[in-house]
Amino acid sequence: MLQKRAATYVHHHLSRSYSSIFKHNFSNFSNLIPHKTSKFLVYCNTQIAINGRDRNLKEAESIFNRMPHKSTVSWTAMLTAYAQNGQIAKARNLFDEIPDRTTASYNAMITAYVKNGSNVEEAYELFARMPVRNGVSYAAMITGFVRRGMMDKAEEFYADIPGEWRDPVCSNALISGYLKLGRLEEAVRVFKDMVETDLVSWSSMVDGYCKKGRVVEGRGLFDMMPERNVITWTAMIDGYMKVGCFENGFGLFSSMRRGVVKVNSNTLTVMFEACGNFCRYREGVQIHGLVSRMGFNFDIFLGNSIITMYCRIGFVDEANKIFWMMNKKDLVSWNSLISGYVQNDEIEEADRLFQIMPVKDLVSWTTMIAGFSNEGNIEKSIQLFRMMPEKDDFSWTAVISGFVNNELYEEAFRWFIGMLQKEIRPNQLTLSSVLSASAGLATLNQGAQVHALVLKMGLEFDLYVQSSLVSMYSKCGYVAEAYWIFTNISAPNIVSFNSMITGFAQNGFGEEALNLFRRMKNEGKEPNRITFLGVLSACTHVGLVQEGLEYFKSMKSSYGIQPEPDHYACMIDLLGRAGLLDEAIDMIRSMPYKPHAGVWGALLGASRNHLHLDFAKLAAQHLIELEPDNASPYVVLSNLYSIVGKKMDADQVRMTKKLKGVRKSPGCSWITVKDKVHLFLAGEQSHTDLNKIRFTLSTISKEMKGLSRHREDWLSFDQSSDIS
């Protein structure tokens, strides 16, 4: 203990004495300067390195320039300081001045070129001039080739590395390059051929397997590792979380806590993100408490992770408390809480926070635009958009998506055209939104034009765009085109499968929809609530009652999905079409929540088809309560009364409808001519081209009558010929 105190005392006073020397001219203290191999030289070199890392380049230069004696380490430290601060030209000038260059000097300059994205050819030119090379030299060059995307050159270079320098540093550099490009199999090949591996080798491969979703193989390597560090543990935990295996990830986190490796800020961030994504409030609170108990510094990064977690779970008040507890906040902190309020439909609170933000960026503005759009307040969204100091493709997309989500499809197209006129390049989400607008309008011509733009921009293989194209062509009735696009998706996800299954079902291809659903399950994709809407709709079209019931029951029993009102509406429609009205009523009564209009509408339609007056009256009564201005229940019920011979009851229903002022919505259709949509309502007399339309219809009618008379004359002549 006494020795430790003495050492601390000497170091403190030695540092103070050296610092005081730097404040004067070295030439006045030449008798005080120790020999060039002394602790003073080491101290100067250390200070140059520290100031370089701290971006205090002037201080580093000051120390270096006033040193009476410089070692190779001094020159290399100053060169590295220049490189760390992006001063590559100064670094190269200093390198050329080094009197006795060593391997370390060359390595520092090569690394400077590589890390700053400079010309890799210059780095290679230096490498070729090196008198002596080591593993760092070769690894730096491989890293340079990898960063420039020159994997062929990196492989060729790697093959010529002497065996003594190949493992593990150079092999690790090549493995890292392969993994960054997603080429896992090549990384595995290099790893298996390594004679000597280290912790970096193993950790890289575990992380590579996990990023590809191959967590079983990743866990196999993880268990084989001779030693593990916090990076390896965190990578494996994150791998489990990314593929939806929360229990495995949380279990591994618990094992890590019991071991010798301590969790760090990155590990906790992964756990907070997982708890938010899986809505695991209890576990999230436990880990939040762990942060306090373990004495972690409540830094901005960790604080933002906790805010995001609570927002995703729905506990925005807790997130708000954390936000105001943070001593320092950055833009991410503000945006995270604003986004949380928007996601939880608290737009007023989001707006209040937005108004008091010290600095707003594109994310802040775009989040608020999307938030007001989600609330149906399009006017406010547009107002904010016009107030933005600068706009990008995401802000334009937020407005366009807002129109689509509020079924203002024509406005969406108008803004999309405006975006193109402003020469703002649309992104994948923009194109997906306008394709959804085409699907909503069922306008194939506009959808095909957007498809052409997709091809022109080279986005035909983007998964989101492909799924939107499938949906658009399906809703326009072009199922064959939709399926052709689907078959060209290299790795369809659940959204892609849902789009195609729903497309088949909506167009009456029930068997095809169910076959695709089976294929999806065989490929290991887990269905969601949207998938089951398509599947149940397909069963309805084909009339597969028993299969539909089994799929409906499996939602909760096999997949933990609570059926929603729309799923019940599909089942009522399925049972009703099959004439199983009693079973349909029993299902309605068993619903865990109040049936919506879609459920009663399905029962009303089935009751009309099967002339079941009592159930029709029940369904109509509930529909009138839910939608007082809807004329359909009155019309269906009065027609049904007439069919069964109860004319007085039919007249009474019609009279009630008239007294309440309920009017049937007129039939509606539209066509697109020369990029203009023409809307037609039944009985409408206000169309600008009404006289032309009437004249054309009259002409067609006369021609049809003429053709009809000609056909009758021909048939009469043909029959007389047969008689004769």
N, C-alpha and C positions, 0 to 999 in steps of 0.2 A: 504493500500500500504506500509505503514511504517512497519507494522507487518511482511509482506511478505519479505521485505528486511532484517529485523532483523533475521528472521528464516533462510534465505539463508546464512547470515553471520555466524550464529552459526553453521549450518550444515557444512559449508566449513571449518571452523577452527577446529571443532570437528573431522572431517575426517582427517585433516592434523595432529592433535595431536595424534590420534590413529595410523595413518600410521607410525609416527615417533617412537611410542612405539614398533611396530613390528620389527623395525630395531635393537633393543637392546635385551639383555637378560631380560626376564620378572622378574627374581628373583631380579634384581637390582632395580626394580621399584614397589615392592610389595605395597608400601604405596600409589602408584598412581592408583592401580587397583581398580576400583569401585566394588560395591557389585555385586554378580553374577546375579541379576535380573535387572541390570541397562542397560542403552543404549549401553554401551561398549560391553556387551555380545550379544546384538542384532546386533550390527555392525559386530562383529566377525562372527556370524552365516551367516549374509548376504554376507560377503566377501567369505566365504567358498562356498556358493551356486553359487555366480557369477563366481568364478574361476573354479568351476566344470563344469558349463555350457560352459565356454570359453576354455575348454580343458587344462586349466592351473593347472594340478593336483598337481604338486610339491608345488605350492604356497598355494593351499588349504590345503595340508598336513602340510605345515610349520605353517600356522596360527592355525590349529587344535592342533598340537602337543605342541605349546607354550602357549596355553590357560591355565591359572592356574585353572579356574573353567569352567566346561562344563555342559551345560544343556542337556536334552534329545534331544532338537532341534539341538544342536551342533552335537551330535552323528549321528542323522538322516541325517543332511545336509552332513556330511562327507561320510556316507554310500551311499547317493544318488549320490554324486560326483564320487565315485568309480564306481557305476553302470553306470553312464552316459558315462564313459570312458572305459567301457568294462572290468573293473577289478572286476569280480564277486567273485573270491576267496578272495580278500582283503575285499570286502564288507561283505562277510559272516563272516570272522574273526573278523571284527569290530563289526558286529551285536552280535556275541557271547560274546564280551567284554562289551557291554552296561550294566551298572549297574542296571538301572531301565528302562526296556523295556516298551514301551507304544504301544497302537494300531497303532499309526503312524509309530513306528519303524518296527513293523511286516509288515505293509502295504508297507513300503519302500523296505524291503527285498524281499517280495513276488513279487512286481512290478519289481524289478531288475531281478529276475529269469525269469519272463514272457517276459519282453522287450528284453532281450538278448538271447532269444531262448533256455535257459537252460532247464534242466529236470523239467517238470511241476510237477513231483511227489515230488521233493524237496520243491517246492512252496506249494504243498498241505499238505506236512508234517508239514511245519511251520504254515499253516492255521489251522490245527487240534490242534496245541498247543496253539493257541491264547486264552488268558483268556477272552478278550472282542473283538468282531468284529463289524464292521460297514459296510455301503454300499460300501465303497471303497475296503474293504477286499473281499467281495463277487464278486464285479465287476472285480477285478484283477484276481481272479481265473477263472471266466467265460472267460475272455480275453485269459488267458493262455490255456485253453482247446480249444478255437476257433482257436488260432494260430497253435496249434498242429494238427488241423483237427479232434479233438475229440468232434464232435458236439453232439453225443449221451450222452457223459459224461457231456457236458455243459448243455444240456436240463435236465438231471437228477439232476444236481447240482442246476439249476435254480428253479426246482420244490420244492426243500427243503429250499429255502431262506425264512426267516421270512418276513411276509408282510410289516413290517415297513421299511425293507431295499431293497425291490424288485424294487420299482419305485422311481425315474426314472433311476438311474445309472445302476443297474444290467440289467434291461430290455433293456436299450440302448446298453449295451455290447453284449447281445444276438442278438438283431436286427442287429448290425454291423456285427456279425459273419455270420448270414443268408445272408445278402446282399453281403458280399464278396464272398460267394459261389454261388450267383445268385439265392438263394431260396427266392424269393420275397414273395410268399404266406405265408410262415412260419413267415416272418418278419411282414407281415400285421396282422397275427393272434395275435402275441405278442403285437403289437402296439394297436390293438383294445381292448385288455384285460387290458391295463395299466390304473390304477386308476389315476395316476399323470404323466403327460407328461411335458417335457420342450422343449426348443428350439432345443436341440440336437436330441430329438426324432423326432420332425417334420421335421427337416432338413434332417435327415438320410432317412426318408421315401420318401420325395420329390426326393432326389438324387437317391434312389433305383428305384422308378418308372421311372425316366428319363433315367437311365442307361439301363433299359429294353425296352426303346422306347415307354413306355406308358405315353406319355406326357399329355394326357387329364386328366388322373387320378392324375398325379403329379400336374398339375395345379389346380385341384380341392382341393387338400390338401393345396397347396400353398396359395390359396385364403382364406382358412379357418384358417390359422395360426394366433394366437393372436399377435405374433410379428415375425419379420424376421430380419436376419442379412445378412451380405455380402455373407456368405457361401451359404445361401438358395437362394438368388437372383442369384448368379453365377451358382449354380447347375441347376436352372430352365431355365436360359438363355442357358446354354450349352446343356440341354436336347432338347430344340427346335432346336438348330443348328445341333445336331447329327442326327435328323430325317428329316432334310432338310427344316424345317420351318423357313427360314431366317427372313421373315417379322415379325413373332411372336416374335422371339428371339430379333430382333433389337428393336421392339416396347417395349418389356419388359425392355431392357437396357435403353431406353429413359425414361420410367417410373421410373426406379431406380434412374436415374440422377436427376429427379425432386423431389425425396423423401428425407428422412432424412438419409438413409443409403448411405454411400459413396462407390464408386467403389474402388477396390484395384487392385494390379498388376495382380492377378489371373483373375479377371473379364476382364481386358483389354486383357490379353493373349487369353482368350476364344473368344473375339470379333475379334482380329486380325486373329486367326485361321479360324474363320467362314468367314470373308471377303476374305481370301485367297482361301478357299475351294469353295466359291460361286462366285469368281471373281468379287467381289463388290468393285471396285476401289474407287468410290466416298465416300462410307461409310468408307472404310479403311483410306482414307486421312483425313476424319473428325475426326476419333478416334485418328489418329496420332497427329493431331493438338490439340486434347483434352489433350493428355499426356503432351504436352508442357504448355498448359494454366493452367492445374491443378498443375503444379510444381512437377510432379512425378520425383523421381530420375531415371535417365536413366541407370538402372542396366543392367547387362548382360542378365538376363532372359527376360526382356521386349524388349531389343534391338534385341535379337535373334528372338523373335516372330514377330517383325516388318520386319526384313530381310526376314523371311520365307513368310510372307504375300505378300510382293511386288514381290518376286520371283514367287510365284504361280500365281499371276495375270499377270505376264509377264513384270513387270517394274523392270528389273534387275539393271538398272542404278540407280534407287532410292534406291534399296537395297544396292548397292555398296556405295552410299553416307552415308547411315546410318552406314554401317560397318566401314568406315574410321573415322566417327565421334565418335565412341565408344572409351572411354578412356581405357577400359579393354575389352579384347576379350578372349574367351575360345575356345576349340576345336569345340564346337557346332557352334560358330559364323563362324569360317572358313568353316566348313563342310556345313553349311546352305547356304552360298553364293556360294560355289563350286557346290553344288547340284542344286542351282537356275540356274547357268550358263548352267549346263548339261541339265536340263529340258527345257531350252529355246534354245537349239541347239547352244550354244556359247562355244564349246569345247575348242577353243584356249584360251579364257579368263579364263575358268575353269583351264586349264593346267598352265597358267601363275600364277594364285593364288596358285595352288597346289605346284608349284616349290618353292615359297617363304614362304610356311608355316613353322613356327618355329618347330612344332611337328606334325607328321602325325600319325593317328591311322588307324585301320582296316576300319573304315567307309570312311576315306579320300581315301585310295587306292581303295576300292571296288567301290566307286562312280565314280572315274576316269576310272576304267576298264569298267564299264557299259556304261559310256559316250562315250568312243571310240568305243565300240561295236555297240552302237546305230548309230554312224556315218559310220559304215561299216569298220572301221579301226581295224580289228581283230588282225593284227600283233602288233600294239601298245598295245592293251589290253593284249596280251600274254606277251609282253615285261615287262609291268608294273607288271603283276602277278608274273613273275619270279623274279622281283626285290624286292617284298614284304618281309620284315624281318620275318613275320609270316603270316600264312594263316589259315582261318577258313572255315566253310561250306558256308558262304555267299560269300566269295571271289571266291571259286570254282564255286558256283552257278552262279555268275556274268559272268564268262567265258563261262560256258555251255550254259546259256541263250543267250549269244552273238552269239554263233554258231547257235542256233535254230532260232533266229530272222533274221539271215542272210542266212537261209535255208541251212546251212552246217550241215545237220542232222547226217551224219556218224561221223564227227569230234566231234559232241556233245556226241555221244555214246562213242567214244574213250576216251574223257576226263572224262566222267562219270565213266568208268571202272577204269581209273587212280585214280580217287578220292576214289573209294572203295578200291583199292590196297594200298592207303596211309592210310587206316583205318579212313578216315574222314566220319563221319556219315552224310548222306544226309538229308536235311530238306524237308519240304513240297514243297517249291519252286523248289528245285532241281528235285524232282520227277515229279512235274508238267511239268518242262521243258523237261525232257527226254520222258515223255508221249507225249508231243507235237511233239518231234522228231519222235517218232513211228508213230504218226498220219500223219506227213509230208511224211514219207517214205511208209506209209500204210503197215507197217510190223507188222502183228499181233503177230508173235512169240516173237519179242523183247518187244512189248507192254505187252504181257501176262507175260513175265518174270519180268518186272518192277511192274506189278500188284501183282505178288507173293511176291516181296520185300516189297511192301506196306503193305500187310497182315502180313508179318513177323515182320515189324517194328511197327505194331499196329496203322497204320495211315489210315485205310480204312474208318474211319468216319470223316476224315478231309475234310472240305468243298472244299478247293482248289483242293485237290487230286481227290475227287469224280467228280468234274466238268471236270477235265482233263481226267479222265477215260471215262466219257461219250463221250467226244469229240474224244478220241482215238478209241474207239470201233465203233463209228459212221463212222469215216473216213475210217476205215478198212472194212466197210460194215456190221458189226455185230450190227444191230440196236436193236435186241431183248436184247442182253447183255447190251448195252448202256442204254436201258430203264429200265432194271432190277436194274442197279446201281442207276439210277435217282430216282426210286421209294423208294430206301433205304436211300435217303438223308432226314434227319429229318426236316430240315428247309432250303429248296433250296433258294438260292438268285438269283439275276438277271443273274449272270454268269452261274449258273446251268441251269436255264430255257433257256437261249440263246443257250447253248451247245446242249440241247436236241431238241429244235425247229429247229436249223440249221441241226442237224443230221437227223431228220425226213425229212426235205425239201431236203437235198442233196441226200437222198436215195429214193426219189420219194413218200414218205408218206405225201402228202400235207395235207390231211384231218386231220391226227393225229397231224401235226405241228400246224394247226390252232386251233384245239381243245385244245391243250396245251397252246397256246397263250391266249385263252379265260379263261382258268383256272387260268393262271398267273394274269390276270387282276382282276379276281374275288377275288383272294387272296390279292389284294391291292398292288401288285408289279407294279412299273411304268416302261414301256418298254423304251429302249434306241435305239440308231441308229443301233446297232448290232441286236437287236431283230427284227427290221423292215426289215433288210436284209433277215433274215430267213423267215419272214412272207411273204414278197413279192416273194421270191423264191418259197415258198410253193404254192402261188396262181398261179405262172407260171406253175408249174408241174401239177396242177389240172385243169388249164384253167379257173380260176375264175377271169374274167376280171373286172367285176363291183366291186367285193369285194376288189380286188387289188387296184383299183382306190380310193376306200373309205379309205382303210388303208393308202395309200400314202398321201391323203389329210389330214388325221387325225394327221399325224406326226407333222405338224406345228400348225394346228388349236387346237388340243387337248393336245399336249404334248410339244409344243414349240421347236420341233426338226427340224432344217433346213435340208431338204433332200440333200444328198451328191451325187457326180457323180455315185457312185456304186448303190445308190437307183434308180437313173434315168435309169441306165443300166438294172436293173431288170424290170423296167416298160416298157422300149423299147422292151425287150425280151418278156414280157407278151403280149403287144399289137401286136408285130410282129407275134408271134405264132398263135394269133387269126385272123391274116390277116388284122388287122387294121393299115395298114402301113401309111395312111394319118395322123391318130391320133398320131402315133409314131413320124412322122416328126414334127408335131405341138408341141409335147412335147419337142423334141430336141431344137426347136427354142425358146421355152419359158424358157429354162434353164438359171439360173442367172449367170452361168460361162461357160467357154469353155468346150465342151464335151471331155471326154478322149477316149482312144482307145476302152475301154470296151463298150461304148455307140454305137460307129460306128460299132464295131464288131457285136453287137446284131442286129443292123439294116441290116448289110450285110447278116447275117445268115437267117434272116426272108425274105429278098428279094430273096435269093436263093431258099428257100423253096416254096415261092409263085410266082417264076419266074417273079419278077418285076425288069426289067432291069434298068430302070431309077434310082430307089432308090439304086440299087446295085452299079451303077456307082458312085453315090454321096457318098455312104458310103466308097467304095473302094478308092476314091480320097482322102478323109479325113484320112483314115487309112494309106495310103502311105505317106502322109505328116507327120503324127505323128510317124510312125514306118517305115522308109524307107527300113530297112532290113528284114521286115516281108513279107514272100512270100504268106501268106494266101489270101490277097485281089487279087493278080494276079491270083492265082489258081482258086478261086471262080468265079471271073469275066470271065476268059477265058472259064471255064466249062459252065457258064451260057450262054455265047455267042454261044457255040457249041450246047447247048440244043435248043435254039431258032432259030438255023439255020444260024447264022452269023459266018461262019467258018473263013472268012478273018479277022474279028475283033478279034476272038479268037487267031488266029496266031499272030496278031500284039501285043496283050497283052503278049503272051508268049515270043515273040521276045524282047519286052521292058524289061521284067523281066531278060532275058538272058543278054542283053546288060548292064544292071545295075549291073550285078553280084549278083543278089539276088537268094539265094538258099533256097529251102524248107528244114526245119529242119527234119531230119530223124525220123521215129517212134522209140519210146524208150520203153523198158520194162525191168523188172528185177525180179529176184527171189533170195531168201535167202536159201542157203544150208550149213548146218553145221556152222552157225553163220557168213557166208561169203556172201556178196551181189554180185551177178553176173549180170552185166549190158549188155543189148543187144540193138544194134542200127540196123535199117533196112539197109541191104546191107553191113554190117560190116564184114570184113574177118580177124580181128586181135585177136579174142578170143583165149586164150591158148588151149582150149579144142575143137577147131573147128572141127578137124577130128573125134573126138568121137561123137560130136553133129551130124555131117553129117551121120555117120554110124548108130547112134540110130534112126535118122529121116528116113533113108532109110529102116531100119528094120521094123519100125512101118508102113511105107507106104506099104511095101510088105505084111505085115500081114493084113492090112486093105483091100488091093486088094484081098487077098486070102479069107478073110471073105466075101467080096462083091460077088465074084464068087460063093462061097458056098451058099450064100443066094439066088442068081439067080437060081442055080441048084435046090435048095429046093423048090423055088416058082414054077419052071417049073414042077417039079415032083408033087407038090401039085395040080397044075391046071390039069395035065393029069389024076390024080386020080379022080378029080371031074368029068371030061368028061366021063371017063369010068363008 
